[in-house]
Amino acid sequence: MKKFLNDPESAVDDALAGLAASRPDLRVDRELRVVTRAGGPRPGKVGLVSGGGSGHEPLHSGFVGPGMLDAACAGEIFSSPTPDRVLAATRAVSAGAGVVHIVKNYTGDNLNFDMAAELAAEEGLEVAKVLVDDDVAVQDSTWTAGRRGTAATLVVEKITGARAEEGGDLKAVAEAGRRANEASRSYAVALAPGTAPAAGRPGFDLGDDEIEMGVGIHGEPGRLRAPLRPARELVAAMVDAVLAELPASGDPVIALVNGLGATPLLELYVVYGHVAEELARRGVPIARNLVGTYVTSLDMAGASLTLCRADTEMLRLWDAPVDTPALRWG
């Protein structure tokens, strides 16, 4: 294993130190591993908190800023942040209008965010939860009951963040996030596994000519192991899997092609080109697209496809200005 590390045990802390040094617009509490906007909460604005295990960067800390999150909690590699840290983030962003927790559907994340919400309620803080469960590969997996929460987390955080930024109340902000989640489905393919710093070895084994269809963002197994095929065939299978469970409507889609950590942009554009072809062939219009590395699994080689059925209101919120380390427009 060759990585830019000092000690595998300090990888998360060292990364947070680097984030703090690079972004004066963020406040990084390295002891609690909570990243917030440097200016503090805006009075009367609904606060947005998300988080999860480290190793998925830029998710979640890379999405803290105007138009998206108010705070992100970082756990250990692929481990949920503890309830006390989620509670600290909730307190930090509370500005009198309530707080929304955006939670990926994993057992540890659910338990710890729910416990933090209960503790916050005891302090008089109102918390609403938006659960992200977009992955169509499997119904239940190693760490979940139901669909896993994966790359649609970006879509949910963007749309929820825009609704909060424009002054929506707690109910409206949470509803925007839930609608975005319900309209989104994802599917991922791994070409090679990622390597956790503490383990020093790949998280799973793949043969030289094997790929994992429907892999999870922690390396959880997907639908099947299959031989490597040309990109056009892999993308057709990904599109088939997502469309099979995407809500049927006349709305166009937001299409996100996401790299899992070690896939060059050249290949991601190859994937997107075939996604556009496949959707056109199936009569599914693309209203917006995003191509890049946003929700990763350390240095896993592979890509995920997320499609979100977006009506006019969701497109308006998607287009709203955003200014974070990993996402910026408007």
PyMOL commands that set and color helices and strands:
alter all, ss='L'
color gray80, all
select helices_A, chain A and resi 8-22+61-63+83-93+107-122+152-165+170-182+231-243+265-281+312-319
alter helices_A, ss='H'
color red, helices_A
select strands_A, chain A and resi 26-29+34-37+47-54+71-77+99-104+127-132+184-192+210-213+224-227+253-259+286-292+301-309+322-323+328-329
alter strands_A, ss='S'
color yellow, strands_A
deselect
rebuild
show_as cartoon
